[in-house]
């Protein structure tokens, strides 16, 4: 089977997913999160680095569960361009200002 190249939007979404998972993991080790999720540490490393931009749903669901992330939260965050969430929060919460 020939795999079609990813679109720039898919690549960006994969990078946002990786960044989200890294932030959610915090100081916990990649190894412990991967083992708890039932995926290989290399798979998690590739997702976090954006090298696997379109991982399987079951893989993301397992990792999100271990990181206490809802799939709705993951979906909404990876589909927002960088900075949109902060901008929306600042509009709804005037006390929070964006850094210039």
Residue frames as qw, qx, qy, qz and C-alpha x, y, z in Angstrom:
[[0.000, 0.890, 0.456, 0.000, 0.00, 0.00, 0.00],
 [0.397, 0.355, -0.010, 0.846, 1.33, 3.40, -0.96],
 [0.260, -0.695, -0.472, 0.476, 0.95, 6.05, 1.71],
 [0.262, 0.822, 0.235, 0.448, 0.04, 9.50, 0.45],
 [0.369, 0.182, -0.326, 0.851, 2.18, 12.39, 1.68],
 [0.199, -0.659, -0.592, 0.419, 0.73, 14.33, 4.58],
 [0.149, 0.843, 0.243, 0.456, -0.65, 17.78, 3.99],
 [0.235, 0.400, -0.375, 0.803, 0.99, 20.73, 5.75],
 [0.555, -0.479, 0.066, -0.677, -2.10, 20.94, 7.99],
 [0.943, -0.215, -0.247, -0.060, -1.70, 17.28, 9.03],
 [0.654, 0.224, -0.395, 0.605, 1.99, 17.83, 9.78],
 [0.086, -0.475, 0.260, -0.837, 1.14, 20.89, 11.93],
 [0.771, -0.409, -0.069, -0.482, -1.59, 19.00, 13.76],
 [0.910, -0.049, -0.350, 0.219, 0.90, 16.20, 14.48],
 [0.394, 0.333, -0.381, 0.768, 3.37, 18.73, 15.89],
 [0.400, -0.478, 0.148, -0.768, 0.66, 20.24, 18.11],
 [0.910, -0.273, -0.236, -0.201, -0.27, 16.74, 19.30],
 [0.763, 0.116, -0.414, 0.484, 3.34, 16.01, 20.20],
 [0.095, 0.409, -0.317, 0.851, 3.70, 19.30, 22.08],
 [0.651, -0.442, -0.033, -0.616, 0.44, 18.68, 23.96],
 [0.934, -0.184, -0.303, 0.026, 1.55, 15.21, 25.04],
 [0.566, 0.243, -0.410, 0.673, 4.99, 16.47, 26.14],
 [0.189, -0.460, 0.224, -0.838, 3.37, 19.22, 28.24],
 [0.804, -0.360, -0.110, -0.461, 0.86, 16.79, 29.76],
 [0.872, 0.002, -0.420, 0.253, 3.63, 14.30, 30.57],
 [0.337, -0.909, 0.171, -0.178, 5.49, 16.97, 32.54],
 [0.106, -0.693, 0.704, -0.117, 8.32, 15.46, 34.56],
 [0.876, -0.059, 0.448, -0.171, 7.06, 11.89, 34.24],
 [0.278, -0.398, 0.745, 0.457, 9.35, 9.67, 32.22],
 [0.562, 0.341, -0.438, -0.613, 8.54, 8.78, 28.65],
 [0.289, 0.135, -0.947, -0.014, 9.22, 5.13, 29.52],
 [0.139, 0.204, 0.814, -0.526, 6.67, 4.98, 32.33],
 [0.499, 0.411, 0.116, -0.754, 3.96, 6.72, 30.30],
 [0.500, 0.341, -0.651, -0.458, 4.58, 4.48, 27.28],
 [0.193, 0.036, -0.972, 0.129, 4.52, 1.29, 29.35],
 [0.263, 0.290, 0.645, -0.657, 1.38, 2.35, 31.23],
 [0.541, 0.465, -0.058, -0.698, -0.30, 3.12, 27.88],
 [0.819, 0.116, 0.562, 0.024, 0.81, -0.17, 26.34],
 [0.626, 0.776, -0.052, 0.058, 2.86, 1.42, 23.57],
 [0.813, 0.027, -0.090, 0.575, 6.56, 1.30, 22.91],
 [0.316, -0.724, -0.045, 0.612, 8.69, 4.18, 24.19],
 [0.301, -0.092, 0.519, 0.795, 9.88, 4.68, 20.59],
 [0.042, 0.618, 0.682, 0.389, 6.28, 5.15, 19.43],
 [0.252, -0.876, -0.336, 0.237, 5.68, 7.78, 22.10],
 [0.411, -0.485, 0.230, 0.737, 8.99, 9.46, 21.22],
 [0.243, 0.195, 0.626, 0.715, 8.01, 9.63, 17.54],
 [0.077, -0.779, -0.589, -0.201, 4.57, 11.05, 18.35],
 [0.358, -0.812, -0.173, 0.427, 5.99, 13.64, 20.76],
 [0.365, -0.383, 0.365, 0.766, 8.59, 14.72, 18.20],
 [0.493, 0.616, 0.029, -0.614, 6.01, 14.98, 15.42],
 [0.016, 0.356, -0.834, -0.421, 7.63, 12.26, 13.32],
 [0.008, -0.350, -0.924, -0.154, 4.37, 10.28, 13.47],
 [0.175, -0.028, 0.009, -0.984, 1.82, 12.96, 12.64],
 [0.700, -0.097, -0.221, -0.672, -1.17, 10.63, 12.29],
 [0.034, -0.201, 0.945, -0.255, -0.92, 7.94, 14.98],
 [0.349, -0.327, -0.838, -0.264, -3.65, 5.34, 15.40],
 [0.460, -0.596, -0.098, -0.651, -6.70, 6.42, 17.38],
 [0.867, -0.409, -0.284, 0.005, -6.24, 3.57, 19.88],
 [0.656, 0.087, -0.280, 0.696, -2.66, 4.71, 20.52],
 [0.009, -0.428, 0.094, -0.899, -3.70, 8.29, 21.25],
 [0.670, -0.529, -0.231, -0.467, -6.65, 7.11, 23.35],
 [0.857, -0.269, -0.347, 0.270, -4.36, 4.96, 25.50],
 [0.469, 0.155, -0.230, 0.838, -1.76, 7.72, 25.97],
 [0.235, -0.509, -0.071, -0.825, -4.44, 10.33, 26.70],
 [0.770, -0.500, -0.337, -0.208, -5.97, 8.04, 29.32],
 [0.760, -0.176, -0.321, 0.538, -2.63, 7.64, 31.12],
 [0.286, 0.159, -0.098, 0.940, -2.09, 11.41, 31.00],
 [0.018, 0.582, 0.651, -0.487, -5.64, 12.12, 32.25],
 [0.132, 0.263, -0.275, -0.915, -6.52, 14.00, 29.06],
 [0.629, 0.447, 0.534, -0.344, -9.99, 13.73, 27.57],
 [0.510, 0.217, 0.625, 0.551, -10.10, 12.95, 23.88],
 [0.157, 0.903, 0.381, 0.122, -12.31, 16.03, 23.41],
 [0.303, -0.885, 0.156, 0.317, -9.55, 18.14, 24.96],
 [0.551, -0.238, 0.581, 0.550, -6.89, 16.56, 22.77],
 [0.425, 0.544, 0.609, 0.391, -8.99, 17.05, 19.63],
 [0.045, 0.970, 0.239, 0.014, -9.80, 20.68, 20.35],
 [0.378, -0.798, 0.277, 0.379, -6.21, 21.57, 21.22],
 [0.533, -0.154, 0.619, 0.555, -4.58, 19.92, 18.21],
 [0.352, 0.604, 0.602, 0.386, -7.04, 21.54, 15.82],
 [0.069, -0.976, -0.132, 0.156, -6.37, 25.09, 17.03],
 [0.584, 0.613, -0.187, 0.499, -3.55, 27.03, 15.43],
 [0.567, -0.152, -0.408, 0.699, -0.80, 28.02, 17.88],
 [0.087, -0.001, -0.182, 0.979, -1.82, 30.94, 20.03],
 [0.380, -0.394, -0.489, -0.680, -5.55, 30.67, 19.34],
 [0.598, -0.502, -0.617, 0.102, -6.34, 29.13, 22.73],
 [0.402, -0.292, -0.306, 0.812, -4.38, 31.84, 24.55],
 [0.065, -0.144, -0.229, -0.961, -6.10, 34.53, 22.50],
 [0.498, -0.469, -0.584, -0.437, -9.56, 33.09, 23.22],
 [0.575, -0.465, -0.544, 0.397, -8.73, 32.85, 26.94],
 [0.267, -0.152, -0.143, 0.941, -7.54, 36.46, 27.01],
 [0.246, -0.308, -0.386, -0.834, -10.75, 37.64, 25.32],
 [0.621, -0.506, -0.547, -0.241, -12.87, 35.77, 27.86],
 [0.667, -0.602, -0.244, 0.365, -10.60, 36.64, 30.80],
 [0.276, 0.908, -0.045, 0.314, -9.36, 40.23, 30.40],
 [0.503, -0.802, 0.320, 0.024, -6.99, 39.85, 33.34],
 [0.779, -0.129, 0.483, 0.378, -4.90, 37.43, 31.26],
 [0.323, 0.855, -0.196, -0.356, -2.84, 39.28, 28.68],
 [0.911, 0.319, 0.056, 0.255, -0.82, 37.86, 25.83],
 [0.528, -0.553, 0.233, 0.601, 2.89, 38.51, 25.95],
 [0.486, 0.852, -0.022, -0.193, 4.01, 40.89, 23.21]]
